[in-house]
């Protein structure tokens, strides 16, 4: 499996509790933070749920 870099580009303020929990599970603490994960179905699903808040690129 490959790796992906995910950058939080929008604030989770005023978003649902579930979306905030997904961002925390992905490892985000701040806006403009970049995290790197292995590409798995679980990570892809989490990214899909918050795709309006993040920017994804292949690593």
N, C-alpha and C positions, 0 to 999 in steps of 0.2 A: 504494500500500500504506500501511497505517496503522502506528502504533508501539505497542509494548507496554512496560510497566514490569514488571520481574521483581525480586522481593525474595527474598533467601536467608533463610529463616526457621528452618532446622534445620542443625546442623553436619554437615559431610561426614565427620567422624571415624567410623571403623568402617564406612565404605561402600566399595564396590568401586573399584578403580583407574580403571575406565572412567567411573563416575559422577563421580569427582573430576576427571577430565580434561574431562568435559563441562562442569562448573561453571567450570573455569578458562577453557575456550573461550568460555563465555558472558561472562566478564569478572569473575567473583566472586573476591574475596580474603578477605572477612570476612562473618560472620553479620550480618544486618540491613542489608547493603549493597543498594542499588537500582541496577540497570542498565537502560538503555533501548535497545531494538533495533527495527529495521524488522521487520514481519511478513513472513517468507518461509517457504517449506516447510522449509528447513533449520533455522531457529530454532524453528519449531513442533515439529519432531521432537526437537530437543535438550531443549526444555522438557518434552515428554511423557516423556522418559526419566528426568527428575529431578523430576517434578511432586510427589513426596512430600516434597521438600526446599524447594520454592519456592512463592511466592505470586505470581499473575499478575493484572495489571489493565490495561485499555486506557488508553492515554495520549492 
